[in-house]
Amino acid sequence: MSDHPHDREAVAALDALRAALAAHGVTLPSLDLHLLSYAGRYDSPPLITLGNCNPATAQRLADVLRAAR
């Protein structure tokens, strides 16, 4: 991992999102850093790829978000 503050921020956000989703029984298999934006040397933070999921995971995520309203 780079020592750039944006990179550390992105990794921390990714870890936090992964843990929060797991606490609700949701796993997004493709959840990760967007490699092209992470490898680039721009002054903006890397993107986080939420990725693909099956319909059951999408429904579980929708249920969790709806319950949190």
Rosetta constraint file for C-alpha pairs under 8 A:
AtomPair CA 1 CA 7 HARMONIC 7.32 0.50
AtomPair CA 1 CA 8 HARMONIC 7.77 0.50
AtomPair CA 2 CA 7 HARMONIC 6.23 0.50
AtomPair CA 2 CA 8 HARMONIC 7.46 0.50
AtomPair CA 3 CA 7 HARMONIC 6.97 0.50
AtomPair CA 3 CA 8 HARMONIC 6.96 0.50
AtomPair CA 4 CA 8 HARMONIC 6.58 0.50
AtomPair CA 5 CA 9 HARMONIC 6.08 0.50
AtomPair CA 6 CA 10 HARMONIC 6.11 0.50
AtomPair CA 6 CA 44 HARMONIC 7.03 0.50
AtomPair CA 6 CA 45 HARMONIC 4.67 0.50
AtomPair CA 6 CA 46 HARMONIC 6.95 0.50
AtomPair CA 7 CA 11 HARMONIC 6.23 0.50
AtomPair CA 7 CA 38 HARMONIC 7.18 0.50
AtomPair CA 7 CA 45 HARMONIC 6.43 0.50
AtomPair CA 7 CA 46 HARMONIC 6.51 0.50
AtomPair CA 8 CA 12 HARMONIC 6.08 0.50
AtomPair CA 9 CA 13 HARMONIC 6.12 0.50
AtomPair CA 9 CA 45 HARMONIC 7.70 0.50
AtomPair CA 10 CA 14 HARMONIC 6.06 0.50
AtomPair CA 10 CA 33 HARMONIC 7.59 0.50
AtomPair CA 10 CA 45 HARMONIC 6.62 0.50
AtomPair CA 10 CA 46 HARMONIC 6.21 0.50
AtomPair CA 10 CA 47 HARMONIC 7.36 0.50
AtomPair CA 10 CA 48 HARMONIC 7.25 0.50
AtomPair CA 11 CA 15 HARMONIC 6.13 0.50
AtomPair CA 11 CA 33 HARMONIC 7.49 0.50
AtomPair CA 12 CA 16 HARMONIC 6.09 0.50
AtomPair CA 13 CA 17 HARMONIC 6.04 0.50
AtomPair CA 14 CA 18 HARMONIC 6.08 0.50
AtomPair CA 14 CA 31 HARMONIC 7.84 0.50
AtomPair CA 14 CA 32 HARMONIC 6.84 0.50
AtomPair CA 14 CA 33 HARMONIC 7.35 0.50
AtomPair CA 14 CA 48 HARMONIC 6.87 0.50
AtomPair CA 15 CA 19 HARMONIC 6.14 0.50
AtomPair CA 16 CA 20 HARMONIC 6.06 0.50
AtomPair CA 17 CA 21 HARMONIC 6.05 0.50
AtomPair CA 18 CA 22 HARMONIC 6.11 0.50
AtomPair CA 18 CA 27 HARMONIC 7.43 0.50
AtomPair CA 18 CA 31 HARMONIC 7.55 0.50
AtomPair CA 19 CA 23 HARMONIC 6.15 0.50
AtomPair CA 20 CA 24 HARMONIC 6.81 0.50
AtomPair CA 21 CA 25 HARMONIC 6.41 0.50
AtomPair CA 21 CA 26 HARMONIC 4.93 0.50
AtomPair CA 21 CA 27 HARMONIC 6.41 0.50
AtomPair CA 22 CA 26 HARMONIC 5.09 0.50
AtomPair CA 22 CA 27 HARMONIC 5.98 0.50
AtomPair CA 24 CA 64 HARMONIC 6.92 0.50
AtomPair CA 25 CA 60 HARMONIC 7.91 0.50
AtomPair CA 26 CA 57 HARMONIC 6.50 0.50
AtomPair CA 26 CA 60 HARMONIC 6.65 0.50
AtomPair CA 26 CA 61 HARMONIC 6.37 0.50
AtomPair CA 27 CA 57 HARMONIC 7.26 0.50
AtomPair CA 28 CA 50 HARMONIC 6.98 0.50
AtomPair CA 28 CA 51 HARMONIC 6.74 0.50
AtomPair CA 28 CA 52 HARMONIC 6.98 0.50
AtomPair CA 28 CA 53 HARMONIC 5.99 0.50
AtomPair CA 28 CA 57 HARMONIC 7.48 0.50
AtomPair CA 29 CA 51 HARMONIC 7.10 0.50
AtomPair CA 29 CA 52 HARMONIC 7.11 0.50
AtomPair CA 29 CA 53 HARMONIC 6.78 0.50
AtomPair CA 30 CA 49 HARMONIC 7.13 0.50
AtomPair CA 30 CA 50 HARMONIC 6.38 0.50
AtomPair CA 30 CA 51 HARMONIC 4.41 0.50
AtomPair CA 30 CA 52 HARMONIC 5.94 0.50
AtomPair CA 30 CA 53 HARMONIC 7.65 0.50
AtomPair CA 31 CA 48 HARMONIC 7.29 0.50
AtomPair CA 31 CA 49 HARMONIC 5.58 0.50
AtomPair CA 31 CA 50 HARMONIC 4.66 0.50
AtomPair CA 31 CA 51 HARMONIC 5.40 0.50
AtomPair CA 32 CA 48 HARMONIC 5.87 0.50
AtomPair CA 32 CA 49 HARMONIC 5.39 0.50
AtomPair CA 32 CA 50 HARMONIC 6.85 0.50
AtomPair CA 32 CA 51 HARMONIC 7.75 0.50
AtomPair CA 33 CA 38 HARMONIC 6.70 0.50
AtomPair CA 33 CA 46 HARMONIC 6.99 0.50
AtomPair CA 33 CA 47 HARMONIC 6.15 0.50
AtomPair CA 33 CA 48 HARMONIC 4.53 0.50
AtomPair CA 33 CA 49 HARMONIC 5.70 0.50
AtomPair CA 34 CA 38 HARMONIC 6.05 0.50
AtomPair CA 34 CA 46 HARMONIC 6.71 0.50
AtomPair CA 34 CA 47 HARMONIC 5.29 0.50
AtomPair CA 34 CA 48 HARMONIC 5.31 0.50
AtomPair CA 34 CA 49 HARMONIC 5.25 0.50
AtomPair CA 35 CA 39 HARMONIC 5.90 0.50
AtomPair CA 36 CA 40 HARMONIC 6.10 0.50
AtomPair CA 37 CA 45 HARMONIC 7.80 0.50
AtomPair CA 37 CA 46 HARMONIC 4.87 0.50
AtomPair CA 37 CA 47 HARMONIC 5.97 0.50
AtomPair CA 38 CA 45 HARMONIC 7.69 0.50
AtomPair CA 38 CA 46 HARMONIC 4.66 0.50
AtomPair CA 38 CA 47 HARMONIC 7.04 0.50
AtomPair CA 53 CA 57 HARMONIC 6.00 0.50
AtomPair CA 53 CA 58 HARMONIC 6.45 0.50
AtomPair CA 54 CA 58 HARMONIC 6.37 0.50
AtomPair CA 55 CA 59 HARMONIC 6.10 0.50
AtomPair CA 56 CA 60 HARMONIC 6.17 0.50
AtomPair CA 57 CA 61 HARMONIC 6.11 0.50
AtomPair CA 58 CA 62 HARMONIC 6.17 0.50
AtomPair CA 59 CA 63 HARMONIC 6.09 0.50
AtomPair CA 60 CA 64 HARMONIC 6.19 0.50
AtomPair CA 61 CA 65 HARMONIC 6.18 0.50
AtomPair CA 62 CA 66 HARMONIC 5.98 0.50
AtomPair CA 63 CA 67 HARMONIC 6.10 0.50
AtomPair CA 64 CA 68 HARMONIC 6.24 0.50
AtomPair CA 65 CA 69 HARMONIC 6.61 0.50
